Amino acid sequence: MNNLTDISKASRLNEQLAAEAFSRQAGVFDEQYAGDTIIQYKRKRVRAHVEQYLPAGAHILELNAGTGEDALYFASKGHHVHATDIAAGMQERLKEKVEQAHMSDRVTTEICSFTDLTQLQQRGPYDLVFSNFAGLNCTDRLDAVLHEFAPLVKRGGLITLVILPKFCLWETLLILKGKFRTATRRLFSSKGVLSRVEGSYFKCWYYSPRYVTSRLKKHFELESIEGLCTLVPPSYMEQFAERHARAYSFLVARENKLKRSWPWRVIGDYYIITMRKK
C-alpha cells in the first residue's frame, strides 16, 4: 500500500471522527455558546467583514455550516445560502432551525465534506464561498480543498475563510504559566494536533495566510486579511469579558483599530481572509 493511499485513509478517518463529535454536539451547541460574549463578538466581526463585500441578494456556499447560525443570519439579510456540512447531526439541527424560521426559500442544505466538493450537487457558481470558525483546520488536505474553489465561484466573486494560524499571541503567552505544550502546539503541528469535542478526539492542523494565498493565486487575488482575537482573548478564556468588563471593552476597541495592521492581522487566534476571483 503506497503512502498516498495511507494518507487518504487517515484523512477520511479523521473526518469521520470530527463528524461524529460535532454531530453529538449539535443538540447543545447553540445553548452552550449563545451567551458567550466573546463568541458573539467573533460572529459580529466575521459577519461585518463579509457584508462589506457581498452584493445584494448574493448566493453563498457555506462550508462546515454547523447548526446554521451564519446561514440564517445571511438569509435574514436577503441572501441565499447553500449550507453544507459533513456532520449529519449538525445538518438535522440546521434543517429544524430553517423550518422554524420559515427560511426554506433562502437556505438549502446538503451533507457534503469540503474535501469532496467535486461531489457537490449544487455547484453554483456562487458569489461567495464561506467557511467560519476553523472548520477547514480539520483537514491535512487543505491544498486539495482550495484547489476546488475556482469552479464554484463566479468571476469577480469571493471566498472568505476563518482559519487558525500557526502562531497565536495569546497561546504563546501561556508559556509564562508553564504550559509549554499548549503554548507551542501550533508551531509544531505538521502531523496534526489532537482536539477533543464531546469525548471524541480528532486532529487539527494550522495554516498561515501565505499558505492560502500561494495556493489560490492562479485564480484569486487578495482583498484583505484581518486578525481575530489578537488582543481580545480567545473564547476558551471563559468569563473574561464579564469579569474584566473595562479591559475587555478597551481590547475590543484596540483590536478593531489594528485588525488589518501588521503583525496583528496574522497573530490572532484566527485570521479572516477574503480573496476575489480574477
NORTABEL-V247431 format. One record per residue. RES is the residue in one small letter. PHI is phi in radians with two decimals (NA if undefined). D_CENTER is the distance of its C-alpha to the mean C-alpha in whole Angstrom. Layout:
RES_PHI_D_CENTER + RES_PHI_D_CENTER
This chain:
m_NA_33 + n_-1.46_32 + n_-1.14_29 + l_-1.08_26 + t_-1.13_27 + d_-1.06_27 + i_-1.11_23 + s_-1.07_22 + k_-1.14_24 + a_-1.12_22 + s_-1.13_18 + r_-1.12_19 + l_-1.11_20 + n_-1.10_17 + e_-1.05_15 + q_-1.11_18 + l_-1.13_18 + a_-1.13_14 + a_-1.08_15 + e_-1.11_18 + a_-1.10_17 + f_-1.29_14 + s_-1.11_17 + r_-1.16_19 + q_-1.41_17 + a_-0.98_16 + g_-1.16_20 + v_-2.00_19 + f_-1.02_16 + d_-1.12_16 + e_-1.13_19 + q_-1.13_18 + y_-1.93_16 + a_-1.04_17 + g_-1.67_20 + d_-1.43_18 + t_-1.06_18 + i_-1.25_16 + i_-1.11_13 + q_-1.15_14 + y_-1.07_15 + k_-1.09_11 + r_-1.07_11 + k_-1.06_14 + r_-1.10_13 + v_-1.11_10 + r_-1.12_12 + a_-1.09_15 + h_-1.07_13 + v_-1.12_13 + e_-1.17_16 + q_-1.20_18 + y_-1.91_18 + l_-1.24_18 + p_-1.33_21 + a_-1.10_23 + g_1.06_22 + a_-1.21_20 + h_-1.85_18 + i_-2.07_15 + l_-1.78_13 + e_-1.81_10 + l_-1.69_8 + n_0.71_8 + a_-1.29_9 + g_1.06_10 + t_-1.49_13 + g_1.57_13 + e_-1.02_13 + d_-1.30_11 + a_-1.03_13 + l_-1.18_16 + y_-1.08_16 + f_-1.17_16 + a_-1.11_18 + s_-1.14_20 + k_-1.65_20 + g_1.68_22 + h_-1.66_19 + h_-1.96_19 + v_-2.17_16 + h_-1.76_16 + a_-1.72_13 + t_-2.03_13 + d_-2.89_12 + i_-1.54_14 + a_-1.47_15 + a_-1.07_18 + g_-1.10_18 + m_-1.11_15 + q_-1.12_16 + e_-1.11_20 + r_-1.14_19 + l_-1.04_17 + k_-1.06_20 + e_-1.05_22 + k_-1.20_20 + v_-1.09_21 + e_-1.14_24 + q_-1.10_25 + a_-1.55_24 + h_0.96_26 + m_-1.99_23 + s_-1.09_24 + d_-1.41_25 + r_-2.07_21 + v_-2.19_19 + t_-1.98_19 + t_-2.30_18 + e_-2.80_18 + i_-1.37_17 + c_-2.77_16 + s_-1.35_14 + f_-1.21_12 + t_-1.53_14 + d_-2.18_17 + l_-1.16_16 + t_-1.17_20 + q_-1.66_21 + l_-1.04_19 + q_-1.36_22 + q_-1.76_21 + r_-1.69_20 + g_1.36_21 + p_-1.31_21 + y_-1.90_18 + d_-1.32_18 + l_-2.63_14 + v_-1.83_11 + f_-2.30_8 + s_-2.42_5 + n_-1.85_3 + f_0.87_3 + a_1.21_3 + g_-0.99_5 + l_-1.23_6 + n_-1.34_8 + c_-1.54_10 + t_-2.39_12 + d_-1.65_15 + r_-2.02_15 + l_-1.05_13 + d_-1.04_16 + a_-1.20_17 + v_-1.11_14 + l_-1.07_14 + h_-1.08_17 + e_-1.55_17 + f_-1.27_15 + a_-0.93_19 + p_-1.18_21 + l_-1.59_18 + v_-2.00_18 + k_-1.12_21 + r_-1.06_23 + g_1.48_22 + g_-1.34_19 + l_-2.24_15 + i_-2.19_12 + t_-2.26_9 + l_-2.18_6 + v_-1.99_4 + i_-2.27_5 + l_-1.42_8 + p_-1.44_11 + k_-1.41_15 + f_-2.33_16 + c_-2.26_16 + l_-1.00_19 + w_-1.06_19 + e_-1.17_18 + t_-1.08_21 + l_-1.16_23 + l_-1.15_24 + i_-1.09_26 + l_-1.21_28 + k_-1.71_28 + g_1.41_29 + k_-1.60_26 + f_-1.11_26 + r_-1.09_24 + t_-1.16_21 + a_-1.12_21 + t_-2.01_21 + r_-1.06_19 + r_-1.23_16 + l_-1.19_19 + f_-2.08_21 + s_-1.94_18 + s_-1.07_19 + k_-1.75_20 + g_1.60_17 + v_-2.12_17 + l_-1.19_18 + s_-2.09_15 + r_-2.21_17 + v_-2.35_16 + e_0.88_19 + g_1.41_21 + s_-1.91_20 + y_-1.96_19 + f_-2.62_16 + k_-1.73_15 + c_-2.19_12 + w_-2.18_13 + y_-2.11_12 + y_-2.34_12 + s_-1.39_14 + p_-0.99_13 + r_-1.08_17 + y_-1.01_16 + v_-1.20_13 + t_-1.13_16 + s_-1.17_19 + r_-1.56_18 + l_-1.94_17 + k_-1.11_20 + k_-1.14_23 + h_-2.02_21 + f_-2.27_19 + e_-2.14_20 + l_-1.23_18 + e_-1.67_18 + s_-2.91_16 + i_-2.29_14 + e_-2.19_13 + g_-1.40_13 + l_-2.25_12 + c_1.06_14 + t_-1.59_16 + l_-1.72_19 + v_-1.17_18 + p_-1.14_17 + p_-1.04_14 + s_-1.20_14 + y_-1.29_16 + m_-1.49_19 + e_-1.05_20 + q_1.19_22 + f_-1.02_22 + a_-1.10_22 + e_-1.35_25 + r_-1.39_27 + h_-2.29_27 + a_-1.05_27 + r_-1.19_28 + a_-1.12_27 + y_-1.07_23 + s_-1.08_24 + f_-1.10_26 + l_-1.16_22 + v_-1.06_20 + a_-1.09_23 + r_-1.19_23 + e_-1.10_19 + n_-1.14_19 + k_-1.34_22 + l_-1.80_21 + k_-1.00_17 + r_-1.83_18 + s_-1.58_21 + w_-1.42_21 + p_-1.63_21 + w_-1.09_19 + r_-1.24_16 + v_-2.19_15 + i_-2.13_16 + g_-1.47_14 + d_-1.10_12 + y_-2.33_9 + y_-2.29_9 + i_-1.86_9 + i_-2.12_10 + t_-2.15_12 + m_-2.27_15 + r_-1.98_18 + k_-1.25_20 + k_-1.21_23
